[in-house]
């Protein structure tokens, strides 16, 4: 029993590999800061989403965190709700140090 447990622990550690960590934050404007958090299974990229909303006045917000790299190509995404009401979100994906200088267009 002890031998099988001892064999399982290293195997489990090798299976998980090195965990991707991304800065996770939300803020108004074009920048935010937060803590690094480990990404869940299937989230293989760090993502930055900038949303510009117009509902009478124009606001901009940013969201950073883990995301699947398959969503990186879903940008820009816009919705028009009628006169004077619109939202557009653009994504940028990055890994590691590249996230510090990544820009969303």
C-alpha positions in Angstrom: 0.0 0.0 0.0 2.8 2.5 0.9 4.7 1.6 -2.3 1.7 2.4 -4.5 1.0 5.7 -2.7 4.7 6.7 -3.1 4.5 5.9 -6.9 1.2 7.9 -7.4 2.4 11.2 -5.9 5.4 11.7 -8.4 3.2 10.5 -11.3 0.5 13.0 -10.3 3.0 15.8 -10.1 4.5 15.0 -13.5 1.0 14.8 -15.1 0.2 18.4 -14.0 3.4 19.8 -15.4 4.3 23.5 -14.8 1.2 25.5 -14.2 0.6 28.6 -16.2 0.0 31.6 -14.1 -1.7 34.9 -15.2 -2.3 38.2 -13.6 -6.0 38.4 -12.7 -7.6 41.8 -12.4 -10.5 44.0 -13.5 -10.6 47.8 -13.7 -12.0 50.9 -15.4 -9.8 52.4 -18.0 -7.0 50.6 -19.9 -4.9 49.0 -17.1 -5.3 47.0 -13.9 -3.1 45.1 -11.6 -3.7 42.0 -9.6 -2.2 38.8 -8.2 -0.8 35.9 -10.3 -3.2 33.0 -10.2 -2.7 29.4 -11.5 -4.8 28.7 -14.6 -7.3 25.8 -14.7 -7.1 22.9 -17.0 -7.9 24.0 -20.6 -6.7 27.6 -20.0 -3.5 27.7 -21.9 -3.0 31.4 -22.3 -3.3 34.7 -20.5 -5.9 37.0 -21.9 -6.5 40.7 -21.8 -10.0 41.9 -22.8 -10.7 45.6 -23.3 -14.4 46.6 -23.5 -15.6 50.0 -24.8 -19.2 50.7 -23.9 -21.4 53.6 -24.9 -24.6 54.1 -23.1 -25.0 57.8 -23.3 -21.3 58.2 -22.3 -18.3 56.2 -23.3 -16.7 53.9 -20.7 -13.7 51.6 -21.1 -12.8 48.6 -18.9 -10.2 45.9 -18.8 -10.2 42.3 -17.6 -7.1 40.1 -17.4 -6.9 36.4 -16.5 -6.6 32.9 -17.8 -8.4 31.8 -21.0 -8.2 29.1 -23.7 -6.0 30.3 -26.6 -8.9 29.3 -29.0 -10.7 32.4 -27.8 -7.9 34.7 -28.8 -9.1 34.9 -32.4 -12.7 35.9 -31.4 -11.7 39.6 -31.5 -13.2 42.2 -31.9 -16.7 41.4 -30.8 -19.3 44.2 -31.0 -23.0 44.5 -30.2 -25.2 47.4 -31.2 -28.2 47.9 -28.9 -29.7 50.8 -30.8 -29.2 54.5 -30.8 -26.3 55.5 -28.5 -25.9 52.0 -27.0 -23.0 49.9 -28.2 -20.3 47.7 -26.7 -17.1 46.3 -28.3 -14.7 43.9 -26.8 -11.2 43.1 -28.1 -8.9 40.4 -26.9 -5.1 39.9 -26.8 -3.4 36.8 -25.6 0.0 36.5 -24.1 2.3 34.3 -22.1 4.8 35.3 -19.3 6.7 38.5 -19.6 5.0 39.3 -22.9 1.9 40.1 -20.9 3.6 43.2 -19.4 3.8 44.9 -22.8 0.8 43.3 -24.7 -1.6 45.8 -26.2 -5.2 45.3 -27.3 -6.2 46.9 -30.6 
